[in-house]
């Protein structure tokens, strides 16, 4: 079965050997996606803006393998602060309002970069 890879724009991806997204058949898996800026600048301020940036990167990765947000069936949200769920959820809801994938939100002690408040991963099914 054909395997399509979307490269992650990160030197970390080369060291760890991972992809931003992988499509195998009808299934697309998008790796945990942090609010990384194209110029390696500061992440956006606040949980809403960071979640929005994560989702922009996810939607772009989906496009690279012929999928869209409408194909997403599951998301996982990792938060460093439980009180941020409303702001992160608002950004998530703007993308997935009518799609309504299953989602899980987890509170973690920290993410790889201490400036990151949220990381999001997604799974899609393309028929």
C-alpha positions in Angstrom: 0.0 0.0 0.0 1.3 3.5 -0.9 2.6 5.6 1.9 2.7 9.4 1.6 4.8 11.5 3.9 4.6 15.1 4.8 7.9 16.4 6.1 7.9 18.3 9.4 9.7 21.7 9.1 12.0 21.0 12.1 15.5 19.9 12.6 14.1 17.8 15.4 12.2 15.8 12.8 15.4 14.7 11.1 17.0 13.6 14.4 13.9 11.7 15.6 12.9 10.5 12.1 9.2 11.5 12.1 6.8 13.1 9.6 4.3 15.9 10.1 1.7 13.6 8.5 1.5 10.1 7.0 -1.2 8.8 4.7 -1.6 5.1 4.2 -4.6 4.2 2.1 -7.7 6.1 3.4 -6.0 6.9 6.8 -4.1 10.1 7.6 -2.3 10.6 10.8 -1.0 14.1 11.8 1.7 14.2 14.4 1.5 16.3 17.6 1.6 19.8 16.2 2.9 22.7 18.2 2.4 26.5 17.5 5.7 26.8 15.6 6.1 29.9 13.4 7.6 29.6 9.9 10.5 31.9 10.8 11.2 30.2 14.1 9.9 33.3 15.8 8.1 33.5 19.1 4.9 31.4 19.2 1.6 33.4 19.2 0.5 34.9 22.5 -2.1 33.0 24.5 -3.8 29.6 24.2 -6.4 30.6 21.6 -3.8 32.0 19.2 -1.5 29.0 19.8 -4.2 26.5 19.1 -5.2 28.4 16.0 -1.6 28.2 14.7 -1.5 24.4 15.5 -4.7 23.9 13.5 -3.4 26.0 10.6 -0.3 23.6 10.4 -2.6 20.6 10.6 -4.9 21.7 7.9 -1.9 22.5 5.6 -0.5 19.0 6.2 -3.8 17.4 5.4 -4.0 19.3 2.1 -0.6 17.9 1.1 -2.0 14.3 1.2 -5.4 15.1 -0.4 -7.4 15.5 2.8 -9.3 18.4 4.4 -10.5 19.3 7.9 -13.8 17.6 6.9 -12.0 14.3 6.9 -10.8 14.5 10.5 -12.3 11.9 12.8 -10.2 12.3 15.9 -8.1 15.0 17.6 -6.1 15.0 20.7 -5.3 18.2 22.5 -2.4 18.5 25.0 -2.6 21.4 27.4 -0.1 22.6 30.0 -2.8 24.5 31.9 -6.4 23.1 32.4 -7.9 26.6 32.5 -6.9 27.1 28.8 -9.4 24.5 27.5 -12.1 27.2 26.8 -9.8 29.2 24.6 -8.3 26.2 22.9 -11.7 24.7 22.5 -13.0 27.9 20.8 -10.2 27.6 18.2 -10.9 23.9 17.7 -14.6 24.6 17.3 -14.0 27.2 14.6 -12.4 24.6 12.4 -14.5 21.6 13.4 -17.9 23.1 14.3 -19.9 21.0 11.8 -17.4 18.2 11.5 -17.4 17.3 15.2 -14.6 14.7 15.4 -14.1 12.8 18.6 -11.5 14.6 20.8 -9.6 14.1 23.9 -8.0 16.8 26.0 -5.1 16.0 28.3 -3.3 18.1 30.7 0.5 17.5 30.7 3.2 18.8 32.9 5.1 20.4 30.0 5.6 20.4 26.3 9.0 20.3 24.6 9.2 24.1 24.4 8.2 25.9 27.6 6.6 28.7 25.6 4.1 26.3 24.1 0.7 26.0 25.9 -0.9 23.5 23.5 -0.1 20.8 21.1 -2.7 19.1 18.8 -2.7 15.9 16.8 -5.3 14.6 14.3 -6.4 11.6 12.5 -8.5 11.6 9.3 -10.3 9.1 7.1 -10.5 9.9 3.4 -13.1 8.1 1.4 
